[in-house]
């Protein structure tokens, strides 16, 4: 019994020590299933949805670009449905056959793609299109489902889980780059099965109704600033994919992507702690300037297109992690539907990416200003995030990036602040209430009268709060809350 209590105190201390390394250790210890699921899914999705997929399918009789068109189209269709009809989608997900169907789509579609690569195997356009669409549907359903899980954890824990998963995924990508094509497909089939199997194990830890009914129906307005930011990110990503196509050979695309994503995750580790995990500042003051750096390299060192593409990929990984954490912030702290916010941000990025690629193709065909496709795409990759910098505001988290009206914002500022603290430090509802009273300078006797609890019960809750926050006095708690408020308002 004493050993168990000591271990629990050690775990809590490690969780609340405030360092990014401590957060990673805590997530690896307490969220193993979620980390394994996300690692498998990230590995699988990076292999099919990003530029390395072109190299993977390049040896197939159907060509490289064909599967990707149906992959993206099917996944975007699911996200559009989640954005417009999140409540309907959650009612469907409540049926057991529907929840398992997404896993069948991921695994079955990957198997069909693998069979098409077997020498002498019959492969038709219809089968490849159907398999690709199944994979797109399965991938979108997985992301939405994991978003519902993230709503239970909040942005801080999500950052740790996603970072661990990305690290494992890029290591797997590096290994995959040296395997024969047939072995690659076998590994990816196992990855799809692992992603869904570990996800189901993670989801079973929560009541099904709680996962599916969180934030439904959605009460927030559209976060216009975040939508425009995601569109700008999509435009830059589309320009990067066109730019990178001329810089990265198919054989080296997998390794370049793996190393770039590893560096992106390392950059998150360095900056997240330094900026107190303020995802608003991380998005606008790190991600977009990093994209601008890629543009500068392509402009002043035109012979180093590979270096510029590498920097764009690092920025893309960084943006992906930050956007996932912002989605978790919306779901957990602003109490919106995770299906709605995940689908909205993803649709916005997909729309920006599609517009970017289409526009670049048109301009290149018209020989716009006599420029080739490389400087055109680099210029667009610079202009889109630069324009989005105008949307930066320290009030973005409190205002929900424009989703909360100014009148309502004044009423909910403190509520959102304490919801974030509760999410970051895993406080219970009662502990959160007591934290609010303590932050206002109330003593144990006043709190017991206000909440109708005995002073001994309040004392017990206070002890739990202090232990989780890693503090020892009420003044330290007040200082911590003030520091969180300053971070929000700066």
N, C-alpha and C positions, 0 to 999 in steps of 0.2 A: 504493500500500500504506500509506504513512504517512497519507495523507488519510483512508483508511478507518478506521485505528486511532484517529485523532484524533476522527473523527465518533462512533465507538463510545464513547470515553471521555466525550464531551459528552452522548450519550444516556443513559449510565449515571449521570452526575452529575445530569442533569435528573430522572431517575427517582427517585433516592435523596436529593433535597434536602429531603424531608420536608414540602414545602408541597403544599396541595391544587391550586394552580395548576400546579405542576410535574407533578403526577400527571395532570391533564387533558391537558396538552401531550404527555406521553409516550404516553397512550392514543390520542390523535388521530393520533399519528405511527406507532405500532406496531400498533394494533388498528383500523385503518380499516374493514375489512370487518365486524367485530363491531359497531362503532359505527353503521355504516350500516344493518345488519340490525335492530338494536334500535331505532333511530330510526324506521324504517319500521313495525316491529311496534307500537311504542308509539303512534305516530300512528294506525295502523289500529285498535288496540284501544281507545284513548281515544274514538275516534269512534263505535264500536259498543257497547262494554261499559259505558260510563259514561253519565251523564245526558244528554249531548249527543245520544246515539243516539235519544232520544225525540223531539227536535226534527227529526232527520234523517228519521225514518220517519213523522213526524206528517202529512206530505202524502200518504202512500201510502194506497191504498184499504183497507188491512188494519189501519190504526191503528198507534200507536207502541209499545205494550207487547208486542204479540204476538211480534215477532221476539226480543226480549230474553229472554223466558221460555225459549225453546228454546236460545238461545245459552248461557245460564248453566247450564241443565240438562245439556246435552251436555258442556260443559267440566268441570263438577263430576263427571260420571260417569267421565270419563277420569282425573281426579285421584284419585278413589276407587280406581280400578283400579291406578293407579301406587303408591298408598299400601299397598294390601293385596298386590299381586302385582307388585312392581317388577322382580323377576327375570324373570318371564314377559314383561312389557312390553319389557324390554331384549332378550330373545331375538327378539321380533317385530321390533324396530327394527333388528336385525342384517340383516334381509332388505331388499334394496335397494328392492323395490317398496313395502314398508311405509314406509320413510323418506320416499319421494317422495309417498306418498299424503297425508301431512299437508299438504304444500304444495298439492296438488291441492284438498284440502278448503277451505283458506283462500281460494285464488284462485277456485275454482269457485263456492263459496258466495257470495262477494262479487259475482261476475258475475251470478248469479241474482238477488240482491237488487237490483242495478242495473237489470236488465231489467224488474223489476216496477214500476219508476218511470217507464218509457217510456210516454207517453200511448198508450192503445189496446192496450197489450201485455196478453196474457192472463195473469192472476195468480191462482193458486189457493192456498187455505190449505195444502194439502199441499206444494206447491212451496216456499212461504215457510218452512214448518216444516222441510223437508228441508235447504234452503239454510242456515237458521239453525243447525241442528244440525251441519252440515258445518263451518261457521265456528267453532263452539264446540270441536269435536274438533280442528280444525287449530290453533286458538290454544293449547289445552292441550298438544298434542304439541310445539308450538314452544317453549313455556315450559320444558317438561321437557327438551327437547333442548338448549336454551341453558343450563339448569342443569348438564347434563353438561359443557359447555364451561367454565362458571364453576368447576367443581371442579378444573380444571387450572390456574386462575389464582389463586384465593384472594380473600378479601374486599377487599383494598386495590385491586387492579387492577379488580375488578368495580365498586367504587364509582366509579372514574374512567370506565369504559366506560358504565355506566348513566347517570351524570350528563351526559356528553356527548350520549348518545342522547336523554335527556329534554329537553335544551335544544333540540336540532334539532326534536324532535317538537312542542314547544309553539309554536315559530315556524311550523311547517307548519299547526298548528291555527288560529293567528291568521289566516293567509292563507286557510284553508279557510272561515272564517266569512263571508267576503265573496264566495264563489263561488256560482253557481247550483247547485241540487240535482243536476242531471244531471252537471255538471262535477265536483262533489264525489265522486260515485260513480266516475267515471272515474279520478280521482286515487287513490281508496281501492283500486281494483283494482290500479293500478300499485304502490301501497304494499304490498299483500299479496304481489305477485310479487317486489318488491325485498327484502322481509323474508326470504322463503324462499331466494331466490337468494344473497343475501349470507351467510345462515346456512350454506348448503351449502359456500360458499367458505371460511368460517371453520372449519367442522368438518373439512374435508379436510386441515387443517394438523396434525391429530392422528391417530395410528393408531386405526382404528375400534374395535378391541378394547379399547384403553385407555379410550376415551370410554364405551363401553357396559358395561364390566365394572368400572368404578371403584366400590368399596365394595359390590359385590354378591357374596354375599348380605349384607344389612345386619346389623351386629352390635350396634348400639346399641338400648337400650330407648327407649320413647316419652318424649320430652322434655316432661313434663307441664306444667312452667311455661311453656314456649314455646307449647304448645297452648292453654292458658288465655289467655295473652297475645294470641294470634291470634284467639281467639274474641271476646275483649273488643274488639279492633280491628274485627272484623266487625260486632259489635253497634253500635259507634259509627258505622261506615260505613253500615249499614242505616238507623239513626236519622237520619244526615246526609242520606241520599237522600230520605227522607220529608220531613224538615225543608226541604231545598232545593227540593223540588217546589213548595212554596208560596211560595218566595222568588225563584226564578230563572225568568224567562220563557223559553220554548223558543228564541226568537230570539237571546237573549243567552247561553244556556248554554255554547255552544262557546267564546266569547271569555272568559267568566268562568273556565271550567275551564283554558284555556290560560294565562291570567295567573296563576291560583292555582298551577298546577304549576311555572311559571317561578319564582315566589317561593319555592316549596318547595325547588326545586333550589338557589336562591341561599342559602337558609337552611342547607342541607346543606353548601355550600361554606364558610360562615362557621363553623359549629359543628364540623364533622368535624376540621378542623385544630386548633381550640382544645382539643378533647377527645381528641386523639391517636388519632382514628379508633377510639374505643372504642364499638362498636355497642351494647353492653349499656347504657351510660349514655345514649347518644343516643336509644335507644328509650324508656327509662323517664323520663329527666329532661328530654327535649325534646319528643318526640312527644305523650305523654299530657298534659302540662301545656298544650301548644298546643291540644289538643282542649278542655281545661277553659276556656281563654280564650274559645273560641267560645261555650261555654255561658254564661259570664259576660256576654258581649256580648248574647246573646239574652235573658238574664234582666233585666239592668239597662237595656237599650236595646231594648225589644221592637219598636220601629219599624224597627230596622236588621237585619232578618232576612237581607238580602243580604250584609251585612258578616260576620255570624256564619257563614253558609254558606261564604263565601269563606275564612274562617279554617279551617273544617273541611276544605275541599278542600286547603289548604296542608298541613295535618297529614296528610291521606291520602297526598299525594305524598311527604312526608317519611318516613312509615311504610313506604311501598312500597319506597323505596330502601334503608332500613335492614334490612327483612326480607329482601330479596334478598341483601344482604351477609351477614346472619346465616346464610342458607341456604348461601352459598358457604363460610363459616367451618366449618359442620358438615361439608360435603363434603370440603374440602381439609385442614383441620386435625384433625378427628375421624375422618376416613376413612369416612364413612357414604355410603350410596347417595344420589346427588343426586336421583334419581327419587323416592325415598322421602321425603326431607325436603321437597322442593319440593311434592310432592303433599299431604303431611301439613299443612303450614302453610297452603296454599291451601284445602284442604278445611275446616280449622278456621275460617278467615276467612269462607268461604262459608256455613258452618253458622251462625255468629254473625249474619251479615247476614240470612239467611232467618228465623231466630228473631226477630230484632229487628223486621223488617217485619211478620211475622205477629202478634207481640204488640202492636205499636202499632196495627195495624188492628183487633184485637179490643178493645183498651182504648178506642180512639176510638169504636167502635160502641156500647160500653156507657156512653159519656160518663163515663169513670172520673174520680172526684173533680170532675166538672164541668169538666174541662180539655179544651181543644181539642187537635188533633193536633200543633200547633207546639210548645207547651210540653212536651207529653209526649215528643216525639222529642228535644227539646233536653236534657231531664232524663236520658233514657236515654244520650244521647251523652256526658253528663258522668259518670254513675255507672259505666258500664262501664270506661273507662280509669282512673278513680280507684281502683276496686277492684283493677285489675291492678297498680297501683303497689305493692301489698303483696308482689308477686312479685319486686320488685327486690332483687338481691343481687350484691355484687361478685364472688362465686364462680360466677355463672351461666355465663360462657364456659368456665371450667375444668371445671365439672360437666356441661356440655352441657345446661343448663337442666333438670337432673334426669335426664338420660339415662345418666349415669355414676354408679355407686354410690360412696359415700364411700371405701370401701376401694380401689377401682380408681382413684378420683380422685387419691389421694395418690401412686399409682404413675405416673400419666400427666400430672401437672401440668407437669413440666419437658418432657416429650415434646411436649405440646400447645404449650407456650410456644415451643420452637424450631421446631416445625412452622409456627407463625404467622409467626415471623421469616423463615423460609425462603420462605413464601408471599408475604409483603409485599415482600421484596427479591429474589425470583427466584433463590434459591441452589440449586445442584445438591445431590444427595444427599451427595456427598463434601464439598462446601463446608459443608453443614450439620453434618456430623460434626466437621469441624475447628473450626467456630464453637463447638460445645459444649465441646470441649477448651480452646479459648482462653478461653472464659467462666469455666472452672474454674481458670484461672491456669497451665495447662500451657504449656511452651515447645516450640519447634520440634523439639528432639531427642526429647522424650518422645512427642510426637504421631507422629513418624515411626516410633518403636518400637511404639507401640500399634496403628497402622494398617498396619504393614509397608510403609511407603513410604520413599523416599529423602528426605533433608532438602531437597534442591532442589525435589522435587515438592511437598512440604508448603509450602515458601516460595512457590511459584507459586500454590497454592490460597489461601494467606493473602493474597497480593496481590489476587487476585480478590475475596475476601471483603471486604477493606478498601475496594476500589473500589466494590463494590455497596452497601455500607453507608454510604459517604461518610465514612469515618473514616481515621485515619492511624496508629493505635497499638493495642496490645492493651488498654491501659487504657480507651481510648475505646470499644472493643468491650464491655468489662465494664460500663461505665457505660450503654451502650445497652441491654444485656440487663437490667440492674437497673431501668432506666426502664420497659421493657416489663413487667417483673414487678410493679413498683409500680402501673402502670396496670391490670393485671389484678386486683390484690388490693385496690385502693382501694374 
